[in-house]
Amino acid sequence: MTGPAAYRRGARRLGAAVLAGCLLAGSALAAPALADTTPSPSGSTPAAQECKAGKVRYDPATPPALVRLGAERAWTMATGAGVTVAVVDSGVNGRNGHFSSDPASPTGGRLLDGTSLVPGTKWATEDLAGHGTAAAGIIAAGTREDSGVVGLARDATILPVRVYADESDQAIKAGMGPNAARLAQGIRYAASHGARIINVSMSTTQDLPELRSAVQAATASGSLVVASAGNLEKRGDDDPVAALYPGAYPEVLTVAAAGPDDAVTDATFQGPHVDVSAPGSEVLTTFMDAGDCVLATGAPSTSWATAYASAAAALVAQRFPSEKPAEWKHRLEATASRPQRDRRDDATGWGLIQPTEALTLVDDGSLAGPAAPGRTKQPAEPAPAQQIDLRAVPDPERTAVTASLWWALAGTTAVLALTLLALLGRELRARRAARAVPRARRRPA
């Protein structure tokens, strides 16, 4: 979720200004949005220089988040193949070159028809806001020779579930804007149509009974709901530790956004509802029908962080298909990168997701961190007190050193004694020689 963004059909960046993080009258739904209200040119990639609907550009660069998350290593174990990920959002633009409903195309078969629950609309493969298309690209954009953009779960299938058209005043008045009750319907649809992972880059302050029950039903059917913690910037005087839904439900994997240094800033809602964090800034992904674009060049966006976490969950779901949603969630929490393995905090939860570690985790119950489903974390027992024996103990090394010294002293003494004996012998021989000389002189010639 990001801050407010005005969508204007005739604006220069048509389709780039998307969905706001504001509270809508009646539904109180905080709408998803691109992080900076419009994709800001960064100058680092060709596509970032001009992101406009209908003007197709592809970027050869590798999305930075894929490097930070070790995608190449993770792909040796899972790519998301066979896993359906629902994007409950503004739709997914089927005209973007990274998606195709044609199985014969290089990117074919990864985008299903899905459904649109928005009154007055028919297709989920249309996207006026661009938000859902960007999230879908992070998750499962297909590879292209002219682009470096690819989803973290590159072989997953996307199920688009359109729950709003855009956030313009006209759309809201027509009942086509964000709506909490419709969000609940979207989650139910996704779970009942085969989605193992349900990406919800949206949040609301309302704990609606129908939203809670939709999440519970999805979890019971074998689907993991992944939702944003919510963006704080431009939300006025909202409490920075307020719970947002569906992220605050215990069944949900709730995601905060990390910046380029992997730290979560105060732009993200913080609190006990945060489970993990994921990259949310400088995101290179799919844009409208126009190829690629760099988004969130300013404050990190939990919308994009949520999509990366959903993709990681899809990898885990492929590798461990018999596990339950709570177990997939635990894998991502337990293996997240954090300063202290046994502690979480309200900003980053259990830390920054690590897909490869989640795919290789073998938990025997001794792992520091969150308790595995069905287990109660036992506090570490203090070591029993022991009396200290203060009696002197001979030092074996000291004994050896002492013996060596004595041997060295004995050797030195022996050398000195021999030297003295030699000197005394020499002196005696000299004296004898001196006494013998006078006697020789008294002999007759």
FENKAVEN-V31337 format. One record per residue. N is the residue number from 1. RES is the residue in one small letter. PHI is phi as a letter, one per 40 degrees, with the letter a starting at -180 (999 if undefined). OMEGA is omega in whole degrees, 0 to 359 (NA if undefined). Layout:
n = [N;N]
res = [RES;RES]
phi = [PHI;PHI]
omega = [OMEGA;OMEGA]
This chain:
n = [1;2;3;4;5;6;7;8;9;10;11;12;13;14;15;16;17;18;19;20;21;22;23;24;25;26;27;28;29;30;31;32;33;34;35;36;37;38;39;40;41;42;43;44;45;46;47;48;49;50;51;52;53;54;55;56;57;58;59;60;61;62;63;64;65;66;67;68;69;70;71;72;73;74;75;76;77;78;79;80;81;82;83;84;85;86;87;88;89;90;91;92;93;94;95;96;97;98;99;100;101;102;103;104;105;106;107;108;109;110;111;112;113;114;115;116;117;118;119;120;121;122;123;124;125;126;127;128;129;130;131;132;133;134;135;136;137;138;139;140;141;142;143;144;145;146;147;148;149;150;151;152;153;154;155;156;157;158;159;160;161;162;163;164;165;166;167;168;169;170;171;172;173;174;175;176;177;178;179;180;181;182;183;184;185;186;187;188;189;190;191;192;193;194;195;196;197;198;199;200;201;202;203;204;205;206;207;208;209;210;211;212;213;214;215;216;217;218;219;220;221;222;223;224;225;226;227;228;229;230;231;232;233;234;235;236;237;238;239;240;241;242;243;244;245;246;247;248;249;250;251;252;253;254;255;256;257;258;259;260;261;262;263;264;265;266;267;268;269;270;271;272;273;274;275;276;277;278;279;280;281;282;283;284;285;286;287;288;289;290;291;292;293;294;295;296;297;298;299;300;301;302;303;304;305;306;307;308;309;310;311;312;313;314;315;316;317;318;319;320;321;322;323;324;325;326;327;328;329;330;331;332;333;334;335;336;337;338;339;340;341;342;343;344;345;346;347;348;349;350;351;352;353;354;355;356;357;358;359;360;361;362;363;364;365;366;367;368;369;370;371;372;373;374;375;376;377;378;379;380;381;382;383;384;385;386;387;388;389;390;391;392;393;394;395;396;397;398;399;400;401;402;403;404;405;406;407;408;409;410;411;412;413;414;415;416;417;418;419;420;421;422;423;424;425;426;427;428;429;430;431;432;433;434;435;436;437;438;439;440;441;442;443;444;445]
res = [m;t;g;p;a;a;y;r;r;g;a;r;r;l;g;a;a;v;l;a;g;c;l;l;a;g;s;a;l;a;a;p;a;l;a;d;t;t;p;s;p;s;g;s;t;p;a;a;q;e;c;k;a;g;k;v;r;y;d;p;a;t;p;p;a;l;v;r;l;g;a;e;r;a;w;t;m;a;t;g;a;g;v;t;v;a;v;v;d;s;g;v;n;g;r;n;g;h;f;s;s;d;p;a;s;p;t;g;g;r;l;l;d;g;t;s;l;v;p;g;t;k;w;a;t;e;d;l;a;g;h;g;t;a;a;a;g;i;i;a;a;g;t;r;e;d;s;g;v;v;g;l;a;r;d;a;t;i;l;p;v;r;v;y;a;d;e;s;d;q;a;i;k;a;g;m;g;p;n;a;a;r;l;a;q;g;i;r;y;a;a;s;h;g;a;r;i;i;n;v;s;m;s;t;t;q;d;l;p;e;l;r;s;a;v;q;a;a;t;a;s;g;s;l;v;v;a;s;a;g;n;l;e;k;r;g;d;d;d;p;v;a;a;l;y;p;g;a;y;p;e;v;l;t;v;a;a;a;g;p;d;d;a;v;t;d;a;t;f;q;g;p;h;v;d;v;s;a;p;g;s;e;v;l;t;t;f;m;d;a;g;d;c;v;l;a;t;g;a;p;s;t;s;w;a;t;a;y;a;s;a;a;a;a;l;v;a;q;r;f;p;s;e;k;p;a;e;w;k;h;r;l;e;a;t;a;s;r;p;q;r;d;r;r;d;d;a;t;g;w;g;l;i;q;p;t;e;a;l;t;l;v;d;d;g;s;l;a;g;p;a;a;p;g;r;t;k;q;p;a;e;p;a;p;a;q;q;i;d;l;r;a;v;p;d;p;e;r;t;a;v;t;a;s;l;w;w;a;l;a;g;t;t;a;v;l;a;l;t;l;l;a;l;l;g;r;e;l;r;a;r;r;a;a;r;a;v;p;r;a;r;r;r;p;a]
phi = [999;b;c;c;a;c;c;b;d;c;c;c;b;d;g;c;c;b;e;b;c;b;c;c;c;g;c;f;c;c;c;c;a;c;c;b;g;a;c;c;c;b;g;c;a;d;c;c;c;a;b;b;d;g;b;c;a;b;b;c;c;c;d;d;c;c;c;c;c;g;d;d;c;c;c;c;b;a;b;g;d;g;b;c;b;c;b;c;a;c;h;b;c;c;c;c;c;c;b;a;c;c;c;c;c;d;b;c;g;c;b;c;c;g;a;b;c;c;d;g;b;b;b;c;c;b;a;c;c;g;c;c;c;c;c;c;c;c;c;a;d;c;c;b;c;c;a;c;c;a;c;c;b;c;b;c;b;c;b;c;b;c;b;a;c;a;b;c;d;c;c;c;c;c;g;b;c;d;a;c;c;c;c;c;c;c;c;c;c;d;c;c;b;g;c;c;b;b;c;b;c;a;a;a;c;c;c;c;d;c;c;c;c;c;c;c;c;c;c;c;c;h;b;c;c;b;b;c;c;h;c;c;c;g;c;g;c;c;c;c;b;c;c;b;b;c;d;c;c;c;c;c;c;b;b;c;b;b;c;c;c;g;c;c;c;c;c;b;d;b;i;c;c;c;b;a;b;a;d;b;b;f;c;c;a;c;b;f;b;b;g;b;a;c;b;f;c;b;c;c;b;c;d;c;c;c;c;c;c;c;c;c;c;c;c;c;c;c;c;b;c;c;c;c;d;c;c;c;d;c;d;c;c;c;c;c;c;a;c;b;c;c;b;b;b;c;c;b;g;c;h;c;d;b;d;c;c;c;c;b;c;b;b;c;g;c;c;c;h;c;c;c;d;g;b;b;c;c;c;c;c;c;c;c;c;b;c;c;c;c;c;c;b;d;c;c;c;c;c;c;c;c;c;c;c;c;c;c;c;c;c;c;c;c;c;c;c;c;c;c;c;c;c;c;c;c;c;c;c;c;c;c;c;c;c;c;c;c;c;c;c;c;c;c;c]
omega = [179;183;185;177;180;178;179;184;183;182;180;180;182;177;180;177;188;173;189;173;179;179;183;179;179;184;183;181;176;188;177;180;169;193;188;184;171;175;184;177;178;182;184;181;180;185;183;184;184;180;180;177;178;179;190;174;176;186;181;183;174;177;183;182;180;177;181;182;177;185;183;178;181;183;175;181;181;178;182;182;178;181;176;178;177;174;181;194;184;184;177;184;181;178;176;187;178;180;175;175;180;181;182;181;181;180;187;174;183;180;178;179;181;180;173;178;182;179;177;177;184;190;173;179;169;183;180;185;181;184;181;179;179;179;180;179;177;184;191;175;178;181;175;180;183;183;174;182;175;181;176;172;196;182;177;177;181;173;181;177;187;182;171;180;174;185;177;179;180;180;181;180;181;180;182;180;180;184;185;180;179;175;177;178;180;179;178;179;182;182;183;181;168;180;175;178;180;180;179;177;183;177;179;177;184;174;183;178;181;177;178;182;178;178;180;179;179;180;180;181;178;180;175;176;178;186;182;175;180;178;185;186;178;176;176;186;181;178;182;178;180;178;176;186;10;184;183;178;186;181;189;168;187;194;172;184;177;177;183;179;179;178;177;182;179;174;180;172;181;180;182;180;181;180;181;172;180;180;182;181;182;186;176;186;181;184;177;175;193;177;188;176;175;182;178;177;176;180;177;182;179;175;183;176;179;180;177;178;177;179;177;178;178;176;180;180;177;184;182;186;182;180;181;180;180;179;175;179;181;179;181;178;187;184;180;182;182;182;181;189;185;183;172;173;186;179;185;185;179;175;182;184;178;187;182;179;178;181;183;183;170;186;177;179;182;183;177;180;183;178;177;179;179;179;174;181;180;177;180;179;178;179;181;180;179;176;182;177;184;179;181;178;180;178;182;179;180;178;180;179;180;179;179;179;179;178;178;179;179;179;180;180;180;179;179;180;179;179;179;179;179;179;179;178;179;180;179;180;178;180;178;179;181;180;183;184;180;180;179;182;182;179;177;182;NA]
